[in-house]
Amino acid sequence: MKRSAGILLPIFSLPSAYGIGSLGAEASAFANFLQDAGQSWWQILPVGPAGAGNSPYTSESTFAGNPLFIDLELLAEDGLLTEEELSAARVPEGDGIDYPAVKESRAELLRTAFSRVSGAAAEAARAFAEQNPWVREYALYRAAKRRFGGLSWFEWPDEGLRRHEHQAVEHWRVELAEEMAFETCVQHWFFTQWAALKGYVNDLGIGLIGDLPIYVSLDSADVWSERGEFLLDGEGRPAKVAGVPPDYFSEEGQLWGNPLYNWDAMKQNGFGWWIRRVEGASKLFDVIRIDHFRGLESYWAVPAGAETAREGAWEKGPGMDLLGVLTSWFQDTTYIAEDLGILTDEVHRLRERSGLPGMKVLEFAFDHPGNAYLPHNHQVNCVCYTGTHDNDTAAGWYAGASEQERAFAERYLHASGAEEVRLALLRAGQGSVAELFVAQMQDYLGLGSESRINVPGVAAGNWRWRMRPGRATAGLAEEIRAMTALYGRCPWMPEETVLEKAEK
C-alpha cells in the first residue's frame, strides 16, 4: 500500500431523501468528493443485513447485502417503481436514522418492485443465485423466518428444518419458493448496484476498505446451515459466547453473545468456510480490515447465560494456521489487522509474523510520551486513525477528555482549544509515517459527540448518524486535498500547487 489517505463514512450515513444512505447518486457524489479531496480510500462498515440493535456487526448473513442500502431511484430507472411511489417514500432530513420507519417503508417498496419483475430481469436473478451458492441458503432462511413469525432458527417449530436436514430443507424450498424468489431478487439488486458503485469508485482511483467482522450472529443463515463450524450443542445453542473483557470502552467488558468457532473442525477442513467468506468480501472491497484481530491469537469466551463479560476467560485462537491460509490463498488481497484492545506480546508477534499492518488510534495516544499511538512512535507498516467508528469524534473526544489528557495533547500538538486541537490532530495523522491515514468524515466536518456512530457496550442509539446534504462541499474538499498533498499522501498534485494552498 502506497502512502495515502482515506475517509471513514458508512453507507448508512450518506445523505438520502429516503431515511438512510444507499448505493445511488449520493454514494457516487461522495466518491467524487473523495477524489476532489485527494483521498485514495473510502472506508465503510460491514454492509450485511444488520441484526440486533441495527448493528452491522451482528448480521444474519456473512455473505448477503443489506436491503436497506438498495437505492430506490435506481429501481425506478429500471421501471420497478413509479415517481408517485418514490414521492410517498421521501422523508424530511433528520438527525438520525429511524430504523423502524425505514424498514417498514423499504419492505413495502421492495415487494412492489418485485411484483413487476419478469422476463430477462427474473432470469438474471436466477442466474445470480446459481453463481452464488450462499443465496439459496440465505433466501430459505429469510423465507422460513418470515413464515414462522420472525422466530430465530433454533426456535422454528419444524425440527428437521431447525437441524437443516435434507428432506425438510427440500420440502420447505418448494413450500416457500415464492418468498425465496423475492429474497433472491433483493440480493441481486443489492449486488448489481454495489458492482456499479464499486466500478465507479475504482475508476476514480479510489479503493474501498471494508470490515470482516470476526464473529457472526447465532441467529444467522451461516450458523443455521453450517452449524458444524461452530461450538453448539445438539439443539443449536452455544455453551460459550464471544465478548471482550473489561477495557477502556467498558468496565463490565462487552458481552457480544456470538457463537464461538469450532476451530479444530475448521482446521481439519482447511478453513473452507473462511476461504469462502474472504472470497465474498474480496468482491466487495479492495482492502479487508480483519475485525478484532487479537481474537485470532486468543479470544474471550464467556459462559452462556452470564450477565456480563467479566465471567469469561481467554482461549487459544487459530493464529497463523488461519492467517497463513488466507494470505496464501488470496495473495492479491490486502488486509488490515484491527489490533486494538488488550494486547499481549503474543498478539504483537502474530501480527508481525502475518505481515499485516496494525492500527494506531490518535484518540488513545495522549497519556504519556511512550504511548505507541503517538505519531512519533508509529512505524511505516501501520494505519493511523483519528478514531474509528467505536470512538467519539475528534471534537467530542477533546470535550470529554480528562484535564491531564487535554493538557498533554495541547502540548504535543502545539494547539490550544477544541478547534485548534481538532485540526492539529488531523495534521498529526496526515504527517505520520503510517502508510495510510484515515479520519472519520465527522472529524473533517468538526462535529461533536452528537454525531458519534457507536458507543461500545451501549445497546441503544447507535448506527444512526447521517451526514446532512450539502456538507461535503467543494471548499472542504480543497482544504482536505491541500493538507493531504502537503504531507505526501496525494502524490499526483503538483508541488507548486501544494505550496500555494499551504500558504493560504
ROKOLFI-470325 format. One line per 4 residues: number of its first residue (from 1); their letters; for each residue x, y, z of C-alpha. Coordinates in pm, whole numbers, always signed. Each point is the difference from the previous one (the first is absolute). Layout:
NUM> a> X:Y:Z ~ ...
// end
This chain:
1> mkrs> +0:+0:+0 ~ +141:+337:-104 ~ +5:+302:+231 ~ -357:+123:-22
5> agil> -306:+121:+187 ~ -368:-84:+29 ~ -323:+91:+172 ~ -228:-222:+209
9> lpif> -370:+42:-78 ~ -255:-285:+25 ~ -247:-52:-284 ~ -290:+62:+238
13> slps> +147:+341:+88 ~ -26:+136:-353 ~ -263:+268:-61 ~ -327:-134:-139
17> aygi> -357:+112:-57 ~ -120:-343:+112 ~ +120:-19:+360 ~ +327:-191:-39
21> gslg> +306:+13:-225 ~ -3:-218:-310 ~ +210:-112:-298 ~ -131:+264:-239
25> aeas> +78:+357:-99 ~ +112:+122:+343 ~ +253:-284:+23 ~ +143:+96:-339
29> afan> +3:+365:+104 ~ +200:-84:+312 ~ +248:-193:-214 ~ +40:+315:-211
33> flqd> +60:+196:+321 ~ +270:-248:+104 ~ +175:+42:-332 ~ -19:+379:+25
37> agqs> +138:-27:+355 ~ +303:-198:-116 ~ -108:-314:+182 ~ +93:-349:-117
41> wwqi> -233:-199:+224 ~ -361:-11:+117 ~ -36:-208:+315 ~ -346:-129:+83
45> lpvg> -150:-239:+254 ~ -137:-350:-69 ~ -285:+9:-253 ~ -186:-316:+97
49> paga> -360:-5:+127 ~ +23:+162:+343 ~ -114:-204:+299 ~ -71:+80:+363
53> gnsp> +18:+371:+79 ~ +44:+70:-373 ~ +368:-79:+37 ~ +187:-88:-321
57> ytse> +214:-227:+219 ~ -294:-230:+88 ~ -113:-92:-349 ~ -227:-293:-83
61> stfa> +234:-90:-286 ~ +370:+40:-61 ~ -62:-8:-376 ~ -324:+195:-61
65> gnpl> -46:+372:-56 ~ -219:+237:+201 ~ -334:+58:-181 ~ -27:+344:+162
69> fidl> +297:+114:-210 ~ -175:-74:-332 ~ -54:+329:-179 ~ -367:+57:-79
73> ella> +60:+247:-280 ~ +214:-254:-183 ~ -289:-247:+27 ~ -226:+268:-144
77> edgl> +240:+45:-294 ~ -49:-371:-67 ~ -376:+51:-9 ~ -63:-180:+329
81> ltee> -126:+301:+199 ~ -197:+309:-100 ~ +70:+364:+77 ~ -318:+7:+205
85> elsa> +128:-288:+214 ~ +337:+172:+43 ~ -169:+324:+105 ~ -203:-181:+265
89> arvp> +318:-158:+140 ~ +198:+322:+39 ~ +51:+126:+354 ~ +136:+328:+141
93> egdg> +370:+3:+72 ~ +40:-77:+371 ~ +284:-37:+242 ~ +1:-379:-3
97> idyp> -139:-312:-161 ~ -348:-107:+112 ~ +56:-372:-55 ~ -356:-123:+69
101> avke> -144:+250:-250 ~ +268:-68:-261 ~ -41:-378:+26 ~ -377:+20:-35
105> srae> +14:+234:-299 ~ +281:-190:-174 ~ -165:-340:+43 ~ -317:+124:-170
109> llrt> +187:+164:-288 ~ +221:-302:-64 ~ -310:-220:-12 ~ -157:+236:-249
113> afsr> +313:-1:-214 ~ +15:-380:+11 ~ -358:-25:-124 ~ +113:+171:-322
117> vsga> +298:-224:-70 ~ -35:-228:-299 ~ +180:-133:-305 ~ +369:+77:-26
121> aaea> +10:+164:+345 ~ -138:-314:+165 ~ +244:-216:-192 ~ +290:+223:+109
125> araf> -99:-48:+365 ~ -10:-377:-46 ~ +340:+5:-167 ~ +135:+207:+290
129> aeqn> -116:-270:+244 ~ +165:-274:-205 ~ +329:+191:+0 ~ -15:+62:+377
133> pwvr> -90:-323:+186 ~ -46:+181:+334 ~ -309:+172:-139 ~ -216:-316:+15
137> eyal> +72:-53:+370 ~ -46:+364:+89 ~ -322:+33:-200 ~ -147:-307:+170
141> yraa> +111:+122:+342 ~ -169:+337:-58 ~ -315:-159:-143 ~ -30:-249:+286
145> krrf> +63:+269:+259 ~ -284:+204:-148 ~ -231:-305:-16 ~ +62:-74:+368
149> ggls> -74:+352:+118 ~ +358:+123:+31 ~ +112:-277:+237 ~ +370:-77:+16
153> wfew> +91:-314:-193 ~ +62:-201:+318 ~ -363:+71:+99 ~ -163:-108:-328
157> pdeg> -279:-257:+55 ~ +127:-238:-270 ~ +279:-200:+164 ~ +137:-130:-329
161> lrrh> +30:+351:-136 ~ +162:+118:+324 ~ +261:-269:-42 ~ +40:+79:-370
165> ehqa> -86:-357:-97 ~ -11:-59:-375 ~ -357:-126:-27 ~ -143:+284:+206
169> vehw> +209:+259:-182 ~ -116:-120:-341 ~ -363:-6:+115 ~ +17:+360:+111
173> rvel> +181:+109:-314 ~ -313:-101:-191 ~ -240:+136:+263 ~ +173:+339:+13
177> aeem> +108:+28:-362 ~ -166:+339:-61 ~ +151:+153:+314 ~ +339:-138:-93
181> afet> -34:+158:-344 ~ -68:+335:+166 ~ +304:-26:+228 ~ +215:-107:-294
185> cvqh> -116:+297:-204 ~ +76:+241:+286 ~ +355:-133:+25 ~ +40:+22:-376
189> wfft> -99:+369:+13 ~ +244:+69:+282 ~ +299:-162:-167 ~ -82:+149:-340
193> qwaa> -9:+347:+151 ~ +312:-70:+208 ~ +196:-115:-306 ~ -96:+317:-185
197> lkgy> +101:+222:+292 ~ +328:-184:+58 ~ +84:+28:-368 ~ -69:+374:+9
201> vndl> +207:+50:+316 ~ +293:-205:-130 ~ -5:+188:-332 ~ +61:+318:+201
205> gigl> +317:-155:+140 ~ -158:-67:+340 ~ -6:-332:+183 ~ -259:-133:+245
209> igdl> +104:-118:+346 ~ -252:-224:+172 ~ -24:-192:+324 ~ -10:-375:+46
213> piyv> -164:-47:+342 ~ +175:-278:+186 ~ -327:-158:+116 ~ -345:-64:-145
217> slds> -336:+5:+175 ~ -150:-312:+154 ~ -327:+77:-177 ~ +148:+3:-349
221> advw> -14:-199:-319 ~ +367:-89:+52 ~ -43:-170:+338 ~ -331:-164:-99
225> serg> +131:-154:-322 ~ +357:-78:+113 ~ -27:-64:+372 ~ +294:-241:-9
229> efll> +229:+300:-32 ~ -112:+130:+342 ~ +11:-117:+361 ~ -366:-90:+57
233> dgeg> -192:-270:+186 ~ -252:-238:-157 ~ -272:+264:+7 ~ +217:+260:-167
237> rpak> +69:+198:+317 ~ +351:+117:+93 ~ +157:-96:+332 ~ +231:+302:-23
241> vagv> -33:+328:-187 ~ +230:+273:-123 ~ +87:+328:+165 ~ +291:+202:+133
245> ppdy> +115:+53:+359 ~ -20:+336:+180 ~ +202:+266:-181 ~ +5:+372:-79
249> fsee> -340:-30:-171 ~ -190:-173:+281 ~ +66:-88:+366 ~ -220:-309:-36
253> gqlw> +155:-109:-329 ~ -215:-57:-306 ~ -226:-305:-17 ~ -49:-43:-374
257> gnpl> -181:-334:+23 ~ +121:-139:-333 ~ +67:-375:-23 ~ +364:-102:+4
261> ynwd> +167:-188:-281 ~ +86:-367:+5 ~ +360:+73:-92 ~ +105:-367:+7
265> amkq> -267:-93:-255 ~ +81:+304:-212 ~ +368:-88:-8 ~ -80:-359:-102
269> ngfg> -198:+117:-301 ~ +264:+253:-104 ~ -193:+303:+124 ~ -232:-31:-299
273> wwir> -270:+218:+158 ~ +251:+282:+52 ~ +130:-35:-354 ~ -352:+38:-139
277> rveg> -63:+291:+235 ~ +311:+193:-102 ~ -68:-77:-365 ~ -339:+168:+40
281> askl> +147:+297:+183 ~ +270:+46:-264 ~ -273:+54:-261 ~ -139:+285:+210
285> fdvi> +318:+169:+123 ~ +349:+77:-124 ~ +146:-23:+351 ~ -140:-215:+282
289> ridh> +33:+109:+362 ~ -4:-306:+226 ~ -215:+100:+295 ~ +122:-97:+350
293> frgl> +327:-140:-129 ~ +118:-81:+351 ~ -275:-265:+17 ~ +194:-205:-254
297> esyw> +281:-36:+255 ~ -218:-40:+311 ~ -371:+71:+37 ~ -218:+78:+300
301> avpa> -250:-283:+61 ~ -293:+79:+231 ~ -231:-271:+142 ~ -343:+18:-160
305> gaet> -244:+165:+236 ~ +262:+217:+170 ~ -125:+348:+85 ~ +323:+179:-96
309> areg> +319:-76:-189 ~ +196:+9:+326 ~ -67:-374:+43 ~ +195:-98:-311
313> awek> +347:-144:-55 ~ +261:+4:-276 ~ +15:-296:-237 ~ +249:-65:-279
317> gpgm> -89:+111:-353 ~ +114:-141:-338 ~ +285:+247:-50 ~ +216:-57:-307
321> dllg> -184:-323:-82 ~ -285:+221:-127 ~ +195:+311:-101 ~ +247:-207:-198
325> vlts> -282:-155:-199 ~ -169:+335:-69 ~ +316:+189:-98 ~ +121:-280:-227
329> wfqd> -341:-73:-153 ~ -70:+368:-73 ~ +344:+132:-84 ~ -135:+310:-175
333> ttyi> -223:+97:+293 ~ +117:+270:+239 ~ -96:-36:+367 ~ +4:+233:+298
337> aedl> +21:-148:+349 ~ -235:+169:+247 ~ +241:-65:+285 ~ -168:+214:+264
341> gilt> -101:-103:+349 ~ +203:-189:+261 ~ +314:-101:-188 ~ +267:-244:+110
345> devh> +344:-77:-136 ~ -155:-303:-172 ~ -247:+223:-187 ~ +278:+233:-112
349> rlre> +208:-296:-119 ~ -295:-143:-193 ~ -57:+329:-181 ~ +369:+34:-78
353> rsgl> +22:-357:-126 ~ -307:+47:-219 ~ +144:+320:-147 ~ -333:+181:+35
357> pgmk> +3:+371:+86 ~ -152:+79:+339 ~ -194:+304:+117 ~ +99:+311:+195
361> vlef> -285:+208:+143 ~ +97:+356:+89 ~ -284:+45:+248 ~ +164:-268:+216
365> afdh> +344:+161:-15 ~ +18:+289:+241 ~ +82:-140:+341 ~ +383:-23:-3
369> pgna> +285:+51:-250 ~ +64:-372:-32 ~ -351:-76:-129 ~ +30:-210:-318
373> ylph> -287:+193:-161 ~ +184:+335:+6 ~ +116:+91:-353 ~ +370:+7:+91
377> nhqv> -30:-367:+103 ~ -171:-121:-320 ~ +162:-238:-245 ~ -53:+2:-377
381> ncvc> -196:-326:-10 ~ -307:+130:+182 ~ -323:+193:-56 ~ -54:+316:+203
385> ytgt> -351:+110:+97 ~ -126:+304:+185 ~ -264:-240:+131 ~ -205:-294:-124
389> hdnd> -377:-46:-8 ~ +24:-114:+363 ~ +163:+326:+108 ~ -143:+343:+58
393> taag> +58:+266:-263 ~ +320:+202:+39 ~ -194:+298:+137 ~ -201:-226:+231
397> wyag> +314:-175:+122 ~ +164:+329:+93 ~ -314:+119:+182 ~ -18:-321:+203
401> aseq> +371:-50:+66 ~ +147:+40:+344 ~ +177:+322:+90 ~ +336:-178:-6
405> eraf> -69:-158:-338 ~ -104:+331:-156 ~ +305:+175:+144 ~ +238:-263:-139
409> aery> -174:+4:-339 ~ +27:+379:-20 ~ +369:-9:+84 ~ +70:-280:-244
413> lhas> -206:+147:-285 ~ +103:+359:+73 ~ -366:+100:-3 ~ -247:+154:+240
417> gaee> -375:-51:+24 ~ -241:-236:-171 ~ +23:+132:-356 ~ +378:+33:-8
421> vrla> +44:-346:+147 ~ -243:-153:-252 ~ +195:+143:-293 ~ +336:-82:+159
425> llra> -113:-360:+56 ~ -80:-30:-372 ~ +336:+148:-93 ~ +179:-235:+241
429> gqgs> -167:-299:-163 ~ +75:+124:-350 ~ +363:+57:+100 ~ +47:-343:+159
433> vael> +236:-247:-169 ~ -294:-245:-17 ~ -65:-117:-353 ~ -367:+89:+30
437> fvaq> -181:+269:+196 ~ -379:-19:+46 ~ -226:+252:+171 ~ -370:-15:+66
441> mqdy> -195:+238:-222 ~ -137:+158:+319 ~ +353:+106:+91 ~ +42:+199:-319
445> lglg> -346:+150:+54 ~ +87:+99:+359 ~ -300:-181:+149 ~ -39:-92:+368
449> sesr> -117:-302:+197 ~ -354:+34:-133 ~ +140:-137:-329 ~ +172:-303:+150
453> invp> -73:-326:-183 ~ +23:-254:+282 ~ +56:-17:+375 ~ +133:-351:+81
457> gvaa> -190:-173:+278 ~ -306:+223:-44 ~ -290:-174:-175 ~ -220:+291:-110
461> gnwr> +52:+305:-220 ~ +287:-126:-215 ~ +51:-24:-378 ~ -236:+293:-63
465> wrmr> +216:+297:-102 ~ -41:+142:-349 ~ +186:+276:-173 ~ -233:+282:-97
469> pgra> -28:+92:-369 ~ +243:+260:-123 ~ +263:-52:+270 ~ +257:-161:-231
473> tagl> +77:+328:-174 ~ +255:+91:-264 ~ +167:+233:+249 ~ +42:-279:+256
477> aeei> +138:-231:-267 ~ +258:+262:-93 ~ +107:+41:+363 ~ +37:-377:+48
481> ramt> +186:-39:-328 ~ +250:+273:+92 ~ +72:-167:+335 ~ +21:-345:-156
485> alyg> +239:+115:-271 ~ +216:+199:+240 ~ +80:-319:+190 ~ +73:-205:-309
489> rcpw> -321:-201:-6 ~ -124:+153:-326 ~ +299:-50:-233 ~ -178:+97:-322
493> mpee> -44:+361:+117 ~ +272:+233:-144 ~ +244:+122:+265 ~ -51:+368:-80
497> tvle> -375:-42:+50 ~ +61:-165:+336 ~ +213:+289:+120 ~ -244:+260:-128
501> kaek> -290:-161:+184 ~ +202:-55:+316 ~ +89:+370:+11 ~ -369:+91:-14
// end
